[in-house]
Amino acid sequence: MYRGTKIVATIGPASTDFDILVRMIEAGVDVVRLNFSHGKAQDHIDRATLVRSAAAHCGREVAIMADMQGPKIRVGKFEEGKIFLENGDKFILDAKWGDNGELGNQDRVGLDYKALPRDVRPGDKLLLNDGLIVLIVERILGHEIFTVVKVGGELSNNKGINRQGGGLTAPALTAKDMEDIKTAMSFQADYLAISFPKSATDMEMARQLANIAGEAYHHKPKMIAKIERAEAIPVLQEILDASDGIMVARGDLAVEVGNAAVPALQKRMIRMARESNKLAITATQMMESMIFNAVPTRAEVSDVANAVLDGTDAVMTSAETASGKYPIETVEMMAAICAEAEQSEYNKLDADFLNVRFSRIDQSIAYGALFTAHHLRVKAIVALTESGSTALWMSRHSIDTPIYALTPSVPTQRKVSLYRNVRAYHLMQTGDTNAVLRQAEALMVAKGIVKKGDMIVVTWGEPMGQVGGTNALKIVRIGEFD
């Protein structure tokens, strides 16, 4: 069954194996996420090499997303590895504890984020370990934050801290992130995911650093803003404008804004991304139970399906494929859910076009191809493209006609892996137009996508090979060149 929604899979100890990775790609992985919160630079370089090798074995191009760690807003380590806090307990978060090797105990623990005492006020609610533990700030004395436990539980080493409502001043890009960007560019990561951006400036700075680091490799990655801070919501449009896409990072975001607010925010963010011709990835706990179980819960199935119906470009796994027991089964199940959900989508293409205004020739050609394909019920839309922009514009609208981006650029082929309803194939675009159209038709037939007599819509730019120059559209009946 054809599937338009893409799958981003995080790899880790459970999936850093050639055979397992091959099976995951065959099961439906389109983008592989490397989580820079774990491992050393060489680990990521080795995994990127493994991904490229496994994708080549499968005869596909798979994009690589390098996900930056961002600021470490975490508690330190404990003497016994963990403690248990009871409701009503007094507990101190100490920014200097651990500077001389001290480990946390039942009374206090150190902080990786040394600025926390300056960022909080009495009465603030601090949420630890993804909100499972709640502390109320009573007073701040120098480097010590005195709290009372409102909701207790087990607290172990290096668990995260959020302030309900946001307001922590930690910068989005740390010194570690800046070095990690250089590492990611050394293997030409197709996407960079930036953690905890608060403004368009954070994304612009990250893009500048990535472009400088990638200059030696003639490579510029696409930038994904992870929306996980409360402060990002009011300036979401500005962040979108400075990015190539967003990740609906529901974990930290839910802790800051409250669980109940996240579903509506998810729908709003995906809608805004599509309207801005940007990408959207939905992430966090999508198939969480499959870390240990061979089948997902019904709630998880509904969660993935609803993200598809919201219009997300991709759904993402984290621990499910990085450290879980069933990485291949997780991808298979996710692919099946996406494909099934897409079958029930209401196609509202005509409504999408009522208020569209075109400012560029290539954009108007892209919309013209969609409109024509929808009303003629063609078999496929074929975009001959250098940069992939035409395919991106087409993919922002709901249509049940598959889109194929044929490009001579391998980096473009990889980046298109994240675009909803778009499949990319390599095709050189040299020579006269009719020769290239014949080659495109032959490729589509060879892939089993079309057969003689089928109609397709083809877009391209003249002269061939010109970036951003799509200016032609043709309705082709397969076999007309015979």
N, C-alpha and C positions, 0 to 999 in steps of 0.2 A: 504494500500500500504506500502511495506517495506521501511523503511527509515534508511539510514546508517549514515547521518550527525546528530550530537547530538545538543541538545538545552540546553544552559545555561541560566537560568532565575534568575534575581535579585528579591529578595522579599523585601517588605517594607510595608508601611501602607495599600496599596491596596490589598496585598496578604498574610498578616500575619493573616490568618483565616483558620481554619482547613478545612472547606468544600471547600473554594476557592483553597487552596493548593492541596487538593485531586484532584479536577477537572483539575488543571494545570498539575499535574503529569499524570493523565489519558490522557490529551490532547497531551502529548509528552515531558514534561520536564525530562531531564536526569541528570542535575546537577543544584543545587541551589546555587546561589551566595549570600553571606552575605557581604554587603558593610560596612566596618569598618570606613568609613568616617562619618557615622551617627550612633548615639545611643551609649549606655553604654555597658560595658562588659556583664552585666546580660541580656540585650536585645538580644544579640547575642547567649548567652547560651540558652535562652528560645526559640529563633527561631530555633536553631539547634535541640532542643528536638522536636519541632513541626514538623520539616521536617522529622525526623526519624519516628515519629508517623504516619504522613500522608503517607509516603512511605510504611510502614508496612501495613497500611490499604489497600493500592493498591496492596500488594503482590510483591513489587519491592524493590530493593536497589537503592537509589538515592545518588549520591555523593554530598558533601558539599564543596564549595570553599570559603575560607575566604580571602577577598580582602583587603589588607592593605592600609591605607590612604596615607602613604608616606609623604614627606615634604609639609607643608602648604605654598605654594607660592601664597598668596592671599592679597588683600587689606583688611583693617579693616571695621568697621561699620560706617554708616553715621547718622547724627542727624535726618534726615527725612526718613532714610531707603534707600534712593537712591538720585541720582542727575542726571541731564542731561547735557552732555558735547557737546558743539558746535564745529564744525571745526574751528581751529585757537585759541581756548581757551588756556590759560596758566593753568597748573595744576601741583601740587607738590605731589610727593610720599614721605612721611616722615616716616623714620624708628623709630623715637621716639614719633611721634604723637600717642596718645592713651595710653602711659605709665602711665599717670596720669588721665586716664578716658576720655580724649578728644575724641569726635566723629568727623568724617569727615564732610566736608562742600564743597561748590562750589569751594573752592581754594585748598584744600589739604585733604589727607586721610592718615591714618596710614597703616602699613604693618605688616602682620604676619611674613613675611620672612625678618628678620632684616639685613641680609647680602646683600640685593639687591644693596644698594649704592656702595658696593665694587665690584659687579659683572658686572656693566654696564659702558659704555663709551659714551661720546657725539656722537650723530649720530645713536645710537642703536635704534631699533624699538621694542617697548614693546606692546604686544597684550593682551588685557584684555577681560574677559568674552568670552572665546573661539574664540578670534580674531575679535569679533564684534566691539571692540573699539581699535584704534591704536594710540599710543603716541610715539612721537619722543623725545629722550633725548637731551636736549640742554646743560645742565651742571650739575655737581654734586658738592654740597657744604656740606661737612661733611655727616650728616645723611639725607640730603634732595636731592631728584632727581627732577630737574626742567625740565618739559616737555611741549611740545606744542601738541595740539590735531590734529591729521591728519584725523582720521575718528571718528566722535563723535557718541553719542548714550546714552542710559540709563545705568548708572552704579550703581549697588545696593550692599548691604552688602556682604562681603566675596567672591567676584568674583576672579577668578584665574588670574595669571599673567604669561605670557611666554615671553621669549626673542627670537625674530626671529633668527633662526640659532643655538639656544641652548646656552650653556655656563654658565648656573647657577650652582653654586658650592654646592647647597644643597645636603646633603647625602641622599641616597635612604632609609635608615633605621633610623627612629627617635626613641626617647625614648618611644613615644606612640606605635609605631609599635612593639617594643620589648615586651611591656606589652601585646599588642593585640595578638602576637604570642603565648604567654603563655595561653591566654584565648582560642584561637582557638585549641590549643592542649588539653585543658581540655575536649573538646567534640569531640576530634579526627577528626578535619577537614581533609578531604581527599586530598585537594589541598590548597596550599597557593599561592596567587597571590601577587607579590612584585611590588610596584609602582615605576616608575622612575629609574630603575637600569641603571647605566652607564657602568658597567663592569662585568666581570665574578666574580670578588671579592665580589661585592654586593650580588650576588646570593649565592655564597659559604658561606658568613657570615650568610645570612638568613637561609640557610639550616642547618648550624651548630646550630644556636639558636633554630630552630624548633626541631631538633633531640634531643637536650638537654632537651627542655621543654616537648617533647613527651616521653622521656625515662621512666617516671613513669607509662605511659600507654602502654608501648611497641609499640609505634606508630611512624612511620616516614611518613610524608606527601610527596606528589609530589609537586614540585616547578614550578610555572609558572612565567615567566618574562614578565611584561607588557612593551612592546616596545613603549615608548611615548616621548623619548628624542632624539634629533638629534644626540647626542654623542653615542647613542647605535647602530646606523646604521653601522658605520665602524667596530665595534667589535661584530657584530651580531653572527658570528660563535662561538666566545669565550663565549658569553652569552648563546647560545644554548647548548654548551658543558657542561656548569655548571648548566643547568636547565633540567627539564623534559618536558618543553613545553614553548611556548610563546603566548602572547595575542597581536594581532594586534590592539592596542588601538588607534583608528584613530582620537580621539578628540584632545588630547594634541599634538600628533605627527603631525597632520595636521597644527596646529598653529605654530609649530617650523620649519617644513620643507616646508610648503605651501600646500594648498589643492591639487594642480595639481600633486604633486609628490606622493601622497598617493596610488592611484590605482596600479601603477607599483610596489611600495614598498610592498604592500599587496601580490601581486603575488609572488614576490621574497622571502618574508619572509615565506610564506606557503610552497613554493618549498624547501627552505633550511631546514625547519623543517622536512618535510617528508624525505628528503635525509639523515638527521641526525638521523632518527628514533625517532623524538621528536613530540610532539603534537602542534597543532595550533588552536587558538580560534580567530574568527573575531568579533570585538565588535565596538560599538558606533553608534548610530542613525540608526540602521538597520531598525527599524519599528517605527521611531520617531513620525510620524503623528498619530499612534494608541494610543498615550497618551490621545488624545481627540476624535479620530475618530474610528468608528467600522471597517473600512477597510483601508488598506495601500494605499499609492500612487503607481502608476505603477513603478516609479523610485525605490522605496523601494523594491518592488517585484524583480526587476532586480538586485538590490544590493545583496539581500540574495542569489538569484540563482547564481550570478557570484562568490560569495564566495564559494558556493558548488562546482562549476565547477573548481575553483582554487585549490580545494582539501582540504579545511579547515576541521578539525575534528569537529568543533562546531561553531555555530553562537550564539550570546549572546544578550539578552535584558537587558536594564538598567531601565530607568524610565517607560518604557512601561508597565512593570509588577510590578515595585516597587510602583509607585504612579499613574499610568494611570487608565483610566476609564474601560479599556477592557483587563485585564490581561489574561483571559482564551482565548478570541478570538485571542489575539496576538500570543499565543503559537499554537493554532490550525492553524492559517494562516501560521505561520513560518514552522510548520511541513509539511503542504501541499506543500509549495513552495520547500522545501528541497527534498521531495520525488519526485516531478515532475521533478526537475532539474536533479536528479540522473538518471532518465530514459533516458535522452538524452546524458549521458556521453559516450565518446568514450573510449572503453576498450583497453588500450595499454600495457597490461601486458607483452607480449612478448618483446616489446621494452625496458621495464623496466629492463628485465633480461639480456640484451646483455652484460653489463659490470659489472655485480655483482660479487664480490669476497667474499667468505665465510671464516671467521676466527674462527667460533665456530660451533660445531656440532648442538646445538639447533637452531642456526640461519639458518643453511643449511636445517634442517628439516622443518622450517617454510616456507622457500622459495620453497622447494620441494612440500609442501602441496598446495601452491598457484598454482604452475605450473600444478600439477596433476589435481586439481579441475577445472582449467580453460579449460584444453583440454578434460577432461572426462565429463564436464558439470554436475558435481555432484550437489546434492541438497543443501549441506551445508558442511562447514569445522568445525570440532569440535576439540578444543584444550583443553586437560586435563592439567590444569596448576595450579601451586601454586602461582607464582608471577605475572602472566599475561604477562610476557615478550614475549612469543611466539605469543600471540594474538596481541601485539603491533607491532611486526615486520611484521606480516601478514597485519595489517591494514594500513601500509605505502604505499601499492600498490593498484592501481585501479583494482578492480575485482567485478563482479556482483554476486558473490557467497557470501551469508551471512556467517559470522564467529561467532561461539558460543564458549565462554570461560566457561568451566565447572570447578569450583574451590571450594575447601573446605574452602577458606579464605574469610570471609565477607569483610574485608578491600580491598582485591583484587577485589572482585565483584563490590564494589563501585567505585574504581578507573577506572576500565574498562568501566564504564558508559560514560567516555569522549572519548573513542577510536572510531574513525570512523568505521562503518560497523561491529562493534562487540557488541554482546549481551551476558551478563553474567548470569549464573545460578549457584546455589549452588549444589555441588555434592561432597560427601565424597569420598576419594580415598584410601581406605584401602582394604586389601585382595589381592587376585591374580588378575592379569591383565584381564583375561577373565571375571571375575565377575564384575569388574569395567566397562569394555566395554559394558557388558550387561545392567548395570545400566544406563550408558550414553545413550545407544540406547533407553531404556525404557523412559527416561526423554524426549528425543527429540520427541518421538512418543506421549507422554502424552501432550506435549506442542503444538501439532498439526503442528510441523515444518516439519516432515517427515512421510511417511507411508511405509507400507511393499512394498519392491521392489525398493525403492529409494536407490541411492548410496550416501555415505558420505565419506569424508576423515577425519581420526582421527589421532591426534598426542598426544604423551604422553612420559613420562620419566620412565625409569626403573632403579632402583626400584621406585615404586610409592611413591609420597610424597616428592620427592627430589627437592629442589628449584634450578632452573636453569639447570635441567637435562633432558630436552626433547631430546630424542634420537631415537624415534621410530615413524613410520608412517604406517598406514594401510588403505586400501580402503575397506570399509564395505558396503555390500548390506543389507539393513534393513530386518530383519527377518531371517538372516542366522544362528542366535543362537537358533532359535525356534526348 
